[in-house]
Amino acid sequence: MVRRFREAGATTPERAIAPEQHIRPSFIFERMVRQGVFKPSGQNLYYLDEARDEELRKQRLKAMALLMIGLAILLAALYLSGKI
C-alpha cells in the first residue's frame, strides 16, 4: 500500500489520491489511516505521511528486536536449567 502511494507521488496534501484507484479497500488501510500513515486531504483523497510511516516502521522493528531478545533469554534460561 505504502509503495503504491509513493509510486503515485501521493506524499503531500496537494498530490493526494483516491485510494480505490490504487488499492483495494481493506481494514488494513483503515487502520493505517487511524495510525496517521495515510492522511485525509479533501473528499475521499489521501496522501502518505512518510515521516509517520518511518516512525511506525522503527517502532515495529524495536518491538520485534525486544521479542527476539526475550525469546533468546527464555531459551538460555531453559537450557541452563536443564529443561531442554
N, C-alpha and C positions, 0 to 999 in steps of 0.2 A: 504494500500500500504506500509506504513512505517513498519507495523508489518511483512509483508511478506519478506521485505528486511532484517529486523532484524532476523527473523527466519532462513533465508538462510545464515546468517552470513556476509552479504554484507555490512560491515561497514568500510571497508578500501579499498583503490585502488587495493590492491593485491587480495582482495576477491570479486571484482566487478562481477556482473552477468548480463546476458542478460534479460532485464525486461520482454520481451514477454514470457519467461519461467515461470514467477511467477504472472504476472498481465496482464490484457487486456490493449492494447494501448488506451490512452484517453487524452483529453485536460487537465485533472487534473494532470496527470503525467508530461505532457509538462510544465504546469505552475509551478509545484514543481521543475522541472529542472531549469527553469528561476529564481526561488527564491533561488536556491542553496541547496535545501533539498537533491535532488539526483544529484550527480556529475558524469560527464562522465569520463571513465577511459579506453581508448582504443577503439577498434572497436565495437560499439554498446553495450558496457558494462558500467554499472552504479553502484554506491555504495551510501549508505545512509550516509549523513553527520549528525550525531546525534546531534552535538552541534548546527548546524543551525536549525534543526528540533525543538529542545528545545527552541531556541531563538524565532522562529516564533510562537510556541505554547504559549509562555509567552506574546507575542505581541497581539495575538488573545484574550487571557484571559483579558488583560488590556483593550482592546477595548470593550469587552463585559461588563466588570465592569463599565466603563465610560458610556456606553449606558444605563445600568440599573440605575445608579445614576441619569443621566439626565432625564430618564423617571420618576423616583420617585420624583424628584424636580418638574417636569412639573405637575404631578398628584397632588402633595401637593399644588402647586400654584393654580391650577384649583379648588381644594376643598376649599381652604381658600378664594378664590374669590366668592364662591357660585355658580360656573358654573357647578359643578357636585355634 
